[in-house]
Amino acid sequence: MNYVYLKRLYAKRAELEAKLELHDARYCFGEEEVDDGTDSDLRQRLSEISEEIATLESRPGR
């Protein structure tokens, strides 16, 4: 298994989660410009990365 790649995926997921938290906080404080589709893009990318991580972790020989 390529642990360097997996580590990068974990880091990217953490980065996206932080961006999503910031986006959600901005929305809670009433910034109307926040509702531009960024939320769904971030959630979609997080889902893709999480699925890829799960696939890599479930492979035999890990």
All heavy atoms as TSV, in Angstrom:
chain	resi	resn	atom	element	x	y	z
A	1	MET	N	N	0.848	-1.175	0.000
A	1	MET	CA	C	0.000	0.000	0.000
A	1	MET	C	C	0.894	1.239	0.000
A	1	MET	O	O	1.939	1.252	0.617
A	1	MET	CB	C	-0.907	-0.001	1.224
A	1	MET	CG	C	-1.658	1.301	1.370
A	1	MET	SD	S	-2.695	1.421	2.808
A	1	MET	CE	C	-3.970	0.304	2.358
A	2	ASN	N	N	0.428	2.243	-0.659
A	2	ASN	CA	C	1.160	3.498	-0.724
A	2	ASN	C	C	0.729	4.376	0.460
A	2	ASN	O	O	-0.260	5.097	0.393
A	2	ASN	CB	C	0.885	4.191	-2.055
A	2	ASN	CG	C	1.743	5.399	-2.265
A	2	ASN	OD1	O	2.324	5.931	-1.327
A	2	ASN	ND2	N	1.812	5.841	-3.494
A	3	TYR	N	N	1.502	4.298	1.534
A	3	TYR	CA	C	1.148	5.035	2.754
A	3	TYR	C	C	1.306	6.535	2.588
A	3	TYR	O	O	0.586	7.314	3.227
A	3	TYR	CB	C	1.980	4.532	3.932
A	3	TYR	CG	C	1.594	3.134	4.343
A	3	TYR	CD1	C	2.409	2.052	4.033
A	3	TYR	CD2	C	0.407	2.891	5.015
A	3	TYR	CE1	C	2.046	0.767	4.383
A	3	TYR	CE2	C	0.037	1.611	5.365
A	3	TYR	CZ	C	0.861	0.554	5.053
A	3	TYR	OH	O	0.494	-0.717	5.397
A	4	VAL	N	N	2.222	6.958	1.737
A	4	VAL	CA	C	2.407	8.394	1.492
A	4	VAL	C	C	1.146	8.964	0.847
A	4	VAL	O	O	0.659	10.021	1.238
A	4	VAL	CB	C	3.648	8.651	0.612
A	4	VAL	CG1	C	3.748	10.108	0.213
A	4	VAL	CG2	C	4.912	8.186	1.312
A	5	TYR	N	N	0.607	8.237	-0.124
A	5	TYR	CA	C	-0.618	8.680	-0.791
A	5	TYR	C	C	-1.785	8.718	0.191
A	5	TYR	O	O	-2.562	9.673	0.216
A	5	TYR	CB	C	-0.934	7.760	-1.972
A	5	TYR	CG	C	-2.172	8.150	-2.729
A	5	TYR	CD1	C	-2.245	9.360	-3.409
A	5	TYR	CD2	C	-3.281	7.314	-2.765
A	5	TYR	CE1	C	-3.385	9.720	-4.103
A	5	TYR	CE2	C	-4.419	7.664	-3.461
A	5	TYR	CZ	C	-4.467	8.872	-4.125
A	5	TYR	OH	O	-5.600	9.231	-4.810
A	6	LEU	N	N	-1.893	7.689	1.020
A	6	LEU	CA	C	-2.963	7.636	2.014
A	6	LEU	C	C	-2.837	8.789	3.000
A	6	LEU	O	O	-3.833	9.432	3.345
A	6	LEU	CB	C	-2.939	6.297	2.747
A	6	LEU	CG	C	-4.095	5.993	3.683
A	6	LEU	CD1	C	-5.427	6.014	2.943
A	6	LEU	CD2	C	-3.894	4.632	4.339
A	7	LYS	N	N	-1.620	9.082	3.409
A	7	LYS	CA	C	-1.387	10.202	4.324
A	7	LYS	C	C	-1.810	11.522	3.675
A	7	LYS	O	O	-2.407	12.378	4.326
A	7	LYS	CB	C	0.089	10.247	4.716
A	7	LYS	CG	C	0.408	11.256	5.773
A	7	LYS	CD	C	1.867	11.165	6.196
A	7	LYS	CE	C	2.183	12.206	7.250
A	7	LYS	NZ	N	3.563	12.132	7.692
A	8	ARG	N	N	-1.533	11.673	2.400
A	8	ARG	CA	C	-1.947	12.894	1.682
A	8	ARG	C	C	-3.473	12.997	1.620
A	8	ARG	O	O	-4.030	14.081	1.738
A	8	ARG	CB	C	-1.381	12.898	0.270
A	8	ARG	CG	C	0.074	13.204	0.216
A	8	ARG	CD	C	0.545	13.315	-1.211
A	8	ARG	NE	N	1.981	13.276	-1.267
A	8	ARG	CZ	C	2.672	12.872	-2.302
A	8	ARG	NH1	N	2.063	12.462	-3.391
A	8	ARG	NH2	N	3.984	12.870	-2.258
A	9	LEU	N	N	-4.129	11.854	1.419
A	9	LEU	CA	C	-5.596	11.856	1.396
A	9	LEU	C	C	-6.162	12.280	2.752
A	9	LEU	O	O	-7.125	13.046	2.817
A	9	LEU	CB	C	-6.136	10.483	1.010
A	9	LEU	CG	C	-5.995	10.078	-0.453
A	9	LEU	CD1	C	-6.483	8.644	-0.647
A	9	LEU	CD2	C	-6.757	11.026	-1.362
A	10	TYR	N	N	-5.571	11.764	3.838
A	10	TYR	CA	C	-6.012	12.176	5.176
A	10	TYR	C	C	-5.836	13.684	5.366
A	10	TYR	O	O	-6.717	14.368	5.901
A	10	TYR	CB	C	-5.219	11.453	6.267
A	10	TYR	CG	C	-5.622	10.026	6.523
A	10	TYR	CD1	C	-4.666	9.019	6.549
A	10	TYR	CD2	C	-6.943	9.675	6.764
A	10	TYR	CE1	C	-5.007	7.702	6.798
A	10	TYR	CE2	C	-7.300	8.366	7.014
A	10	TYR	CZ	C	-6.335	7.386	7.028
A	10	TYR	OH	O	-6.686	6.077	7.283
A	11	ALA	N	N	-4.712	14.209	4.934
A	11	ALA	CA	C	-4.436	15.642	5.077
A	11	ALA	C	C	-5.411	16.464	4.242
A	11	ALA	O	O	-5.927	17.489	4.710
A	11	ALA	CB	C	-3.001	15.945	4.674
A	12	LYS	N	N	-5.683	16.017	3.021
A	12	LYS	CA	C	-6.618	16.740	2.156
A	12	LYS	C	C	-8.021	16.715	2.747
A	12	LYS	O	O	-8.739	17.718	2.717
A	12	LYS	CB	C	-6.619	16.126	0.754
A	12	LYS	CG	C	-7.424	16.898	-0.246
A	12	LYS	CD	C	-6.866	18.291	-0.436
A	12	LYS	CE	C	-7.626	19.049	-1.488
A	12	LYS	NZ	N	-7.153	20.419	-1.641
A	13	ARG	N	N	-8.411	15.564	3.305
A	13	ARG	CA	C	-9.735	15.475	3.923
A	13	ARG	C	C	-9.839	16.430	5.113
A	13	ARG	O	O	-10.849	17.124	5.270
A	13	ARG	CB	C	-10.029	14.034	4.354
A	13	ARG	CG	C	-11.428	13.892	4.957
A	13	ARG	CD	C	-11.805	12.474	5.189
A	13	ARG	NE	N	-10.959	11.846	6.192
A	13	ARG	CZ	C	-11.088	10.591	6.582
A	13	ARG	NH1	N	-12.012	9.811	6.059
A	13	ARG	NH2	N	-10.280	10.089	7.492
A	14	ALA	N	N	-8.810	16.496	5.928
A	14	ALA	CA	C	-8.811	17.414	7.071
A	14	ALA	C	C	-8.907	18.863	6.602
A	14	ALA	O	O	-9.629	19.670	7.196
A	14	ALA	CB	C	-7.556	17.204	7.912
A	15	GLU	N	N	-8.195	19.178	5.536
A	15	GLU	CA	C	-8.244	20.541	4.979
A	15	GLU	C	C	-9.654	20.880	4.485
A	15	GLU	O	O	-10.173	21.962	4.763
A	15	GLU	CB	C	-7.253	20.639	3.828
A	15	GLU	CG	C	-7.250	21.972	3.111
A	15	GLU	CD	C	-6.355	21.952	1.882
A	15	GLU	OE1	O	-5.380	21.190	1.843
A	15	GLU	OE2	O	-6.660	22.722	0.941
A	16	LEU	N	N	-10.270	19.961	3.778
A	16	LEU	CA	C	-11.626	20.189	3.279
A	16	LEU	C	C	-12.635	20.295	4.417
A	16	LEU	O	O	-13.564	21.110	4.358
A	16	LEU	CB	C	-12.023	19.077	2.311
A	16	LEU	CG	C	-11.293	19.073	0.974
A	16	LEU	CD1	C	-11.629	17.795	0.201
A	16	LEU	CD2	C	-11.643	20.298	0.150
A	17	GLU	N	N	-12.458	19.483	5.456
A	17	GLU	CA	C	-13.356	19.568	6.614
A	17	GLU	C	C	-13.235	20.929	7.288
A	17	GLU	O	O	-14.243	21.515	7.698
A	17	GLU	CB	C	-13.046	18.450	7.602
A	17	GLU	CG	C	-13.505	17.092	7.127
A	17	GLU	CD	C	-13.018	15.947	8.003
A	17	GLU	OE1	O	-12.033	16.115	8.759
A	17	GLU	OE2	O	-13.630	14.859	7.912
A	18	ALA	N	N	-12.030	21.451	7.389
A	18	ALA	CA	C	-11.825	22.774	7.990
A	18	ALA	C	C	-12.476	23.855	7.135
A	18	ALA	O	O	-13.119	24.773	7.665
A	18	ALA	CB	C	-10.336	23.048	8.153
A	19	LYS	N	N	-12.342	23.743	5.826
A	19	LYS	CA	C	-12.978	24.720	4.928
A	19	LYS	C	C	-14.491	24.663	5.052
A	19	LYS	O	O	-15.163	25.699	5.048
A	19	LYS	CB	C	-12.570	24.465	3.486
A	19	LYS	CG	C	-11.172	24.896	3.164
A	19	LYS	CD	C	-10.851	24.645	1.700
A	19	LYS	CE	C	-9.433	25.067	1.378
A	19	LYS	NZ	N	-9.122	24.882	-0.051
A	20	LEU	N	N	-15.036	23.459	5.172
A	20	LEU	CA	C	-16.483	23.304	5.307
A	20	LEU	C	C	-16.964	23.898	6.625
A	20	LEU	O	O	-18.000	24.571	6.665
A	20	LEU	CB	C	-16.874	21.831	5.198
A	20	LEU	CG	C	-18.361	21.527	5.243
A	20	LEU	CD1	C	-19.104	22.247	4.121
A	20	LEU	CD2	C	-18.595	20.020	5.153
A	21	GLU	N	N	-16.222	23.673	7.698
A	21	GLU	CA	C	-16.585	24.267	8.988
A	21	GLU	C	C	-16.583	25.786	8.909
A	21	GLU	O	O	-17.487	26.450	9.426
A	21	GLU	CB	C	-15.627	23.800	10.077
A	21	GLU	CG	C	-15.834	22.361	10.490
A	21	GLU	CD	C	-14.827	21.899	11.521
A	21	GLU	OE1	O	-14.105	22.743	12.096
A	21	GLU	OE2	O	-14.767	20.682	11.761
A	22	LEU	N	N	-15.589	26.353	8.268
A	22	LEU	CA	C	-15.523	27.806	8.099
A	22	LEU	C	C	-16.690	28.293	7.254
A	22	LEU	O	O	-17.331	29.301	7.577
A	22	LEU	CB	C	-14.199	28.204	7.448
A	22	LEU	CG	C	-14.023	29.687	7.148
A	22	LEU	CD1	C	-14.084	30.505	8.438
A	22	LEU	CD2	C	-12.702	29.922	6.430
A	23	HIS	N	N	-16.976	27.581	6.194
A	23	HIS	CA	C	-18.100	27.949	5.322
A	23	HIS	C	C	-19.407	27.923	6.100
A	23	HIS	O	O	-20.218	28.847	6.010
A	23	HIS	CB	C	-18.159	26.980	4.142
A	23	HIS	CG	C	-19.192	27.329	3.138
A	23	HIS	ND1	N	-20.486	26.900	3.228
A	23	HIS	CD2	C	-19.126	28.094	2.027
A	23	HIS	CE1	C	-21.181	27.365	2.220
A	23	HIS	NE2	N	-20.371	28.090	1.471
A	24	ASP	N	N	-19.621	26.861	6.894
A	24	ASP	CA	C	-20.842	26.752	7.695
A	24	ASP	C	C	-20.932	27.868	8.730
A	24	ASP	O	O	-22.009	28.416	8.967
A	24	ASP	CB	C	-20.913	25.390	8.391
A	24	ASP	CG	C	-21.203	24.255	7.423
A	24	ASP	OD1	O	-21.608	24.516	6.272
A	24	ASP	OD2	O	-21.000	23.088	7.823
A	25	ALA	N	N	-19.810	28.216	9.336
A	25	ALA	CA	C	-19.802	29.295	10.327
A	25	ALA	C	C	-20.160	30.627	9.677
A	25	ALA	O	O	-20.937	31.407	10.237
A	25	ALA	CB	C	-18.437	29.389	10.997
A	26	ARG	N	N	-19.603	30.882	8.514
A	26	ARG	CA	C	-19.927	32.127	7.805
A	26	ARG	C	C	-21.413	32.186	7.475
A	26	ARG	O	O	-22.048	33.227	7.590
A	26	ARG	CB	C	-19.100	32.239	6.530
A	26	ARG	CG	C	-17.640	32.530	6.805
A	26	ARG	CD	C	-16.816	32.580	5.547
A	26	ARG	NE	N	-17.338	33.539	4.600
A	26	ARG	CZ	C	-17.129	33.470	3.289
A	26	ARG	NH1	N	-16.422	32.483	2.776
A	26	ARG	NH2	N	-17.637	34.389	2.486
A	27	TYR	N	N	-21.978	31.056	7.073
A	27	TYR	CA	C	-23.395	30.993	6.756
A	27	TYR	C	C	-24.235	31.282	8.002
A	27	TYR	O	O	-25.230	31.992	7.943
A	27	TYR	CB	C	-23.747	29.619	6.175
A	27	TYR	CG	C	-25.177	29.511	5.734
A	27	TYR	CD1	C	-25.598	30.085	4.543
A	27	TYR	CD2	C	-26.115	28.841	6.509
A	27	TYR	CE1	C	-26.912	29.996	4.129
A	27	TYR	CE2	C	-27.432	28.746	6.117
A	27	TYR	CZ	C	-27.830	29.314	4.916
A	27	TYR	OH	O	-29.138	29.228	4.531
A	28	CYS	N	N	-23.817	30.744	9.141
A	28	CYS	CA	C	-24.546	30.954	10.397
A	28	CYS	C	C	-24.557	32.423	10.806
A	28	CYS	O	O	-25.490	32.873	11.465
A	28	CYS	CB	C	-23.937	30.115	11.519
A	28	CYS	SG	S	-24.296	28.360	11.372
A	29	PHE	N	N	-23.515	33.152	10.422
A	29	PHE	CA	C	-23.442	34.561	10.783
A	29	PHE	C	C	-24.080	35.472	9.739
A	29	PHE	O	O	-23.940	36.681	9.795
A	29	PHE	CB	C	-21.996	34.976	11.058
A	29	PHE	CG	C	-21.478	34.436	12.353
A	29	PHE	CD1	C	-20.561	33.399	12.366
A	29	PHE	CD2	C	-21.933	34.935	13.560
A	29	PHE	CE1	C	-20.094	32.881	13.559
A	29	PHE	CE2	C	-21.477	34.426	14.762
A	29	PHE	CZ	C	-20.553	33.392	14.764
A	30	GLY	N	N	-24.776	34.880	8.789
A	30	GLY	CA	C	-25.612	35.649	7.893
A	30	GLY	C	C	-24.966	36.200	6.640
A	30	GLY	O	O	-25.504	37.117	6.037
A	31	GLU	N	N	-23.869	35.667	6.234
A	31	GLU	CA	C	-23.282	36.129	4.983
A	31	GLU	C	C	-24.030	35.478	3.825
A	31	GLU	O	O	-23.889	34.295	3.561
A	31	GLU	CB	C	-21.790	35.790	4.928
A	31	GLU	CG	C	-20.967	36.625	5.863
A	31	GLU	CD	C	-19.475	36.456	5.603
A	31	GLU	OE1	O	-19.082	36.225	4.451
A	31	GLU	OE2	O	-18.720	36.562	6.576
A	32	GLU	N	N	-24.821	36.261	3.110
A	32	GLU	CA	C	-25.644	35.730	2.035
A	32	GLU	C	C	-24.816	35.235	0.861
A	32	GLU	O	O	-25.219	34.334	0.141
A	32	GLU	CB	C	-26.631	36.790	1.536
A	32	GLU	CG	C	-27.725	37.132	2.523
A	32	GLU	CD	C	-27.280	38.114	3.600
A	32	GLU	OE1	O	-26.323	38.879	3.351
A	32	GLU	OE2	O	-27.866	38.092	4.684
A	33	GLU	N	N	-23.654	35.812	0.649
A	33	GLU	CA	C	-22.818	35.435	-0.478
A	33	GLU	C	C	-22.250	34.025	-0.334
A	33	GLU	O	O	-21.693	33.484	-1.273
A	33	GLU	CB	C	-21.660	36.425	-0.633
A	33	GLU	CG	C	-22.112	37.822	-0.968
A	33	GLU	CD	C	-20.960	38.804	-0.999
A	33	GLU	OE1	O	-19.797	38.387	-0.884
A	33	GLU	OE2	O	-21.241	39.998	-1.132
A	34	VAL	N	N	-22.404	33.437	0.823
A	34	VAL	CA	C	-21.853	32.117	1.093
A	34	VAL	C	C	-22.635	31.034	0.352
A	34	VAL	O	O	-22.094	29.997	0.009
A	34	VAL	CB	C	-21.855	31.840	2.613
A	34	VAL	CG1	C	-21.390	30.431	2.905
A	34	VAL	CG2	C	-20.975	32.841	3.321
A	35	ASP	N	N	-23.886	31.273	0.058
A	35	ASP	CA	C	-24.740	30.278	-0.583
A	35	ASP	C	C	-24.502	30.273	-2.093
A	35	ASP	O	O	-25.363	30.620	-2.891
A	35	ASP	CB	C	-26.204	30.565	-0.266
A	35	ASP	CG	C	-27.103	29.385	-0.553
A	35	ASP	OD1	O	-26.582	28.273	-0.737
A	35	ASP	OD2	O	-28.321	29.584	-0.598
A	36	ASP	N	N	-23.298	29.835	-2.484
A	36	ASP	CA	C	-22.910	29.872	-3.893
A	36	ASP	C	C	-22.587	28.488	-4.450
A	36	ASP	O	O	-21.984	28.363	-5.503
A	36	ASP	CB	C	-21.713	30.792	-4.083
A	36	ASP	CG	C	-20.496	30.341	-3.289
A	36	ASP	OD1	O	-20.591	29.343	-2.558
A	36	ASP	OD2	O	-19.453	31.006	-3.388
A	37	GLY	N	N	-22.953	27.450	-3.732
A	37	GLY	CA	C	-22.681	26.094	-4.178
A	37	GLY	C	C	-21.403	25.507	-3.612
A	37	GLY	O	O	-21.103	24.338	-3.824
A	38	THR	N	N	-20.646	26.331	-2.908
A	38	THR	CA	C	-19.387	25.863	-2.318
A	38	THR	C	C	-19.645	24.720	-1.349
A	38	THR	O	O	-18.890	23.751	-1.309
A	38	THR	CB	C	-18.664	27.014	-1.610
A	38	THR	OG1	O	-18.430	28.057	-2.551
A	38	THR	CG2	C	-17.358	26.568	-1.013
A	39	ASP	N	N	-20.701	24.844	-0.572
A	39	ASP	CA	C	-21.063	23.823	0.417
A	39	ASP	C	C	-21.197	22.453	-0.232
A	39	ASP	O	O	-20.580	21.482	0.204
A	39	ASP	CB	C	-22.372	24.236	1.097
A	39	ASP	CG	C	-22.863	23.230	2.109
A	39	ASP	OD1	O	-22.046	22.774	2.929
A	39	ASP	OD2	O	-24.071	22.914	2.083
A	40	SER	N	N	-21.962	22.371	-1.292
A	40	SER	CA	C	-22.166	21.071	-1.939
A	40	SER	C	C	-20.889	20.572	-2.609
A	40	SER	O	O	-20.618	19.371	-2.621
A	40	SER	CB	C	-23.311	21.134	-2.948
A	40	SER	OG	O	-23.028	22.064	-3.965
A	41	ASP	N	N	-20.091	21.478	-3.154
A	41	ASP	CA	C	-18.812	21.075	-3.758
A	41	ASP	C	C	-17.878	20.477	-2.713
A	41	ASP	O	O	-17.239	19.446	-2.950
A	41	ASP	CB	C	-18.120	22.273	-4.426
A	41	ASP	CG	C	-18.836	22.761	-5.664
A	41	ASP	OD1	O	-19.680	22.016	-6.207
A	41	ASP	OD2	O	-18.556	23.895	-6.097
A	42	LEU	N	N	-17.787	21.126	-1.560
A	42	LEU	CA	C	-16.923	20.629	-0.489
A	42	LEU	C	C	-17.404	19.270	0.018
A	42	LEU	O	O	-16.612	18.354	0.214
A	42	LEU	CB	C	-16.865	21.623	0.670
A	42	LEU	CG	C	-16.082	22.909	0.429
A	42	LEU	CD1	C	-16.297	23.894	1.570
A	42	LEU	CD2	C	-14.599	22.607	0.264
A	43	ARG	N	N	-18.707	19.155	0.212
A	43	ARG	CA	C	-19.257	17.885	0.693
A	43	ARG	C	C	-19.045	16.757	-0.318
A	43	ARG	O	O	-18.725	15.629	0.058
A	43	ARG	CB	C	-20.745	18.032	1.009
A	43	ARG	CG	C	-20.995	18.879	2.230
A	43	ARG	CD	C	-22.467	18.952	2.593
A	43	ARG	NE	N	-22.735	20.023	3.530
A	43	ARG	CZ	C	-22.465	19.971	4.817
A	43	ARG	NH1	N	-21.928	18.893	5.338
A	43	ARG	NH2	N	-22.741	21.005	5.602
A	44	GLN	N	N	-19.182	17.062	-1.590
A	44	GLN	CA	C	-18.965	16.057	-2.632
A	44	GLN	C	C	-17.513	15.601	-2.643
A	44	GLN	O	O	-17.226	14.401	-2.687
A	44	GLN	CB	C	-19.338	16.632	-4.013
A	44	GLN	CG	C	-19.043	15.706	-5.171
A	44	GLN	CD	C	-19.860	14.428	-5.134
A	44	GLN	OE1	O	-20.998	14.415	-4.671
A	44	GLN	NE2	N	-19.285	13.345	-5.611
A	45	ARG	N	N	-16.589	16.533	-2.584
A	45	ARG	CA	C	-15.160	16.186	-2.596
A	45	ARG	C	C	-14.781	15.397	-1.341
A	45	ARG	O	O	-14.019	14.442	-1.418
A	45	ARG	CB	C	-14.323	17.466	-2.711
A	45	ARG	CG	C	-12.870	17.201	-2.893
A	45	ARG	CD	C	-12.580	16.524	-4.225
A	45	ARG	NE	N	-11.153	16.263	-4.316
A	45	ARG	CZ	C	-10.622	15.083	-4.585
A	45	ARG	NH1	N	-11.394	14.053	-4.845
A	45	ARG	NH2	N	-9.325	14.928	-4.630
A	46	LEU	N	N	-15.344	15.799	-0.183
A	46	LEU	CA	C	-15.105	15.050	1.052
A	46	LEU	C	C	-15.590	13.609	0.919
A	46	LEU	O	O	-14.915	12.672	1.349
A	46	LEU	CB	C	-15.816	15.718	2.229
A	46	LEU	CG	C	-15.051	16.804	2.945
A	46	LEU	CD1	C	-15.973	17.565	3.884
A	46	LEU	CD2	C	-13.895	16.216	3.710
A	47	SER	N	N	-16.735	13.437	0.329
A	47	SER	CA	C	-17.292	12.099	0.135
A	47	SER	C	C	-16.385	11.268	-0.769
A	47	SER	O	O	-16.107	10.092	-0.473
A	47	SER	CB	C	-18.685	12.212	-0.477
A	47	SER	OG	O	-19.201	10.956	-0.775
A	48	GLU	N	N	-15.906	11.865	-1.849
A	48	GLU	CA	C	-15.026	11.154	-2.772
A	48	GLU	C	C	-13.733	10.718	-2.085
A	48	GLU	O	O	-13.289	9.577	-2.243
A	48	GLU	CB	C	-14.695	12.041	-3.971
A	48	GLU	CG	C	-15.877	12.298	-4.882
A	48	GLU	CD	C	-15.613	13.400	-5.885
A	48	GLU	OE1	O	-14.513	13.999	-5.888
A	48	GLU	OE2	O	-16.525	13.668	-6.693
A	49	ILE	N	N	-13.130	11.624	-1.339
A	49	ILE	CA	C	-11.874	11.311	-0.656
A	49	ILE	C	C	-12.098	10.248	0.418
A	49	ILE	O	O	-11.297	9.321	0.561
A	49	ILE	CB	C	-11.238	12.586	-0.064
A	49	ILE	CG1	C	-10.690	13.451	-1.205
A	49	ILE	CG2	C	-10.137	12.247	0.939
A	49	ILE	CD1	C	-10.141	14.786	-0.777
A	50	SER	N	N	-13.191	10.368	1.162
A	50	SER	CA	C	-13.486	9.372	2.204
A	50	SER	C	C	-13.699	7.993	1.598
A	50	SER	O	O	-13.244	6.983	2.162
A	50	SER	CB	C	-14.717	9.794	3.002
A	50	SER	OG	O	-14.432	10.965	3.739
A	51	GLU	N	N	-14.367	7.922	0.456
A	51	GLU	CA	C	-14.566	6.644	-0.219
A	51	GLU	C	C	-13.231	6.062	-0.683
A	51	GLU	O	O	-12.993	4.856	-0.562
A	51	GLU	CB	C	-15.504	6.816	-1.407
A	51	GLU	CG	C	-16.942	7.026	-1.025
A	51	GLU	CD	C	-17.840	7.298	-2.218
A	51	GLU	OE1	O	-17.457	6.962	-3.366
A	51	GLU	OE2	O	-18.924	7.857	-2.009
A	52	GLU	N	N	-12.371	6.915	-1.214
A	52	GLU	CA	C	-11.061	6.441	-1.663
A	52	GLU	C	C	-10.225	5.927	-0.491
A	52	GLU	O	O	-9.563	4.893	-0.588
A	52	GLU	CB	C	-10.321	7.561	-2.393
A	52	GLU	CG	C	-9.073	7.097	-3.077
A	52	GLU	CD	C	-8.481	8.125	-4.024
A	52	GLU	OE1	O	-9.058	9.203	-4.213
A	52	GLU	OE2	O	-7.407	7.820	-4.573
A	53	ILE	N	N	-10.282	6.632	0.629
A	53	ILE	CA	C	-9.566	6.195	1.828
A	53	ILE	C	C	-10.107	4.839	2.290
A	53	ILE	O	O	-9.336	3.926	2.589
A	53	ILE	CB	C	-9.681	7.245	2.952
A	53	ILE	CG1	C	-8.832	8.477	2.605
A	53	ILE	CG2	C	-9.248	6.660	4.294
A	53	ILE	CD1	C	-9.045	9.658	3.536
A	54	ALA	N	N	-11.417	4.700	2.335
A	54	ALA	CA	C	-12.031	3.443	2.768
A	54	ALA	C	C	-11.622	2.292	1.856
A	54	ALA	O	O	-11.336	1.184	2.326
A	54	ALA	CB	C	-13.549	3.581	2.810
A	55	THR	N	N	-11.574	2.550	0.569
A	55	THR	CA	C	-11.171	1.524	-0.383
A	55	THR	C	C	-9.729	1.095	-0.139
A	55	THR	O	O	-9.410	-0.092	-0.110
A	55	THR	CB	C	-11.334	2.026	-1.829
A	55	THR	OG1	O	-12.700	2.344	-2.056
A	55	THR	CG2	C	-10.869	0.992	-2.834
A	56	LEU	N	N	-8.856	2.066	0.030
A	56	LEU	CA	C	-7.442	1.751	0.266
A	56	LEU	C	C	-7.253	1.002	1.575
A	56	LEU	O	O	-6.432	0.077	1.657
A	56	LEU	CB	C	-6.610	3.034	0.262
A	56	LEU	CG	C	-6.433	3.725	-1.084
A	56	LEU	CD1	C	-5.761	5.078	-0.900
A	56	LEU	CD2	C	-5.633	2.849	-2.027
A	57	GLU	N	N	-7.988	1.395	2.596
A	57	GLU	CA	C	-7.839	0.756	3.915
A	57	GLU	C	C	-8.404	-0.653	3.934
A	57	GLU	O	O	-7.970	-1.482	4.738
A	57	GLU	CB	C	-8.516	1.600	4.997
A	57	GLU	CG	C	-7.801	2.883	5.277
A	57	GLU	CD	C	-8.498	3.725	6.323
A	57	GLU	OE1	O	-9.720	3.608	6.495
A	57	GLU	OE2	O	-7.786	4.518	6.972
A	58	SER	N	N	-9.360	-0.950	3.072
A	58	SER	CA	C	-9.993	-2.264	3.103
A	58	SER	C	C	-9.269	-3.294	2.233
A	58	SER	O	O	-9.610	-4.475	2.279
A	58	SER	CB	C	-11.441	-2.157	2.640
A	58	SER	OG	O	-11.498	-1.821	1.262
A	59	ARG	N	N	-8.279	-2.854	1.500
A	59	ARG	CA	C	-7.512	-3.793	0.659
A	59	ARG	C	C	-6.697	-4.746	1.512
A	59	ARG	O	O	-6.110	-4.336	2.512
A	59	ARG	CB	C	-6.593	-3.034	-0.273
A	59	ARG	CG	C	-7.323	-2.346	-1.382
A	59	ARG	CD	C	-6.364	-1.775	-2.371
A	59	ARG	NE	N	-7.106	-1.121	-3.437
A	59	ARG	CZ	C	-6.594	-0.224	-4.248
A	59	ARG	NH1	N	-5.340	0.136	-4.129
A	59	ARG	NH2	N	-7.324	0.317	-5.185
A	60	PRO	N	N	-6.642	-5.995	1.097
A	60	PRO	CA	C	-5.808	-6.975	1.834
A	60	PRO	C	C	-4.335	-6.570	1.779
A	60	PRO	O	O	-3.892	-5.919	0.850
A	60	PRO	CB	C	-6.020	-8.274	1.064
A	60	PRO	CG	C	-7.194	-8.063	0.188
A	60	PRO	CD	C	-7.344	-6.595	-0.014
A	61	GLY	N	N	-3.621	-6.968	2.799
A	61	GLY	CA	C	-2.194	-6.666	2.831
A	61	GLY	C	C	-1.878	-5.350	3.491
A	61	GLY	O	O	-0.771	-4.854	3.464
A	62	ARG	N	N	-2.845	-4.767	4.085
A	62	ARG	CA	C	-2.646	-3.485	4.759
A	62	ARG	C	C	-2.030	-3.703	6.085
A	62	ARG	O	O	-2.143	-4.487	6.849
A	62	ARG	CB	C	-3.970	-2.763	4.905
A	62	ARG	CG	C	-3.763	-1.499	5.685
A	62	ARG	CD	C	-4.919	-0.572	5.519
A	62	ARG	NE	N	-4.464	0.702	6.000
A	62	ARG	CZ	C	-4.660	1.164	7.226
A	62	ARG	NH1	N	-5.354	0.497	8.077
A	62	ARG	NH2	N	-4.187	2.311	7.605
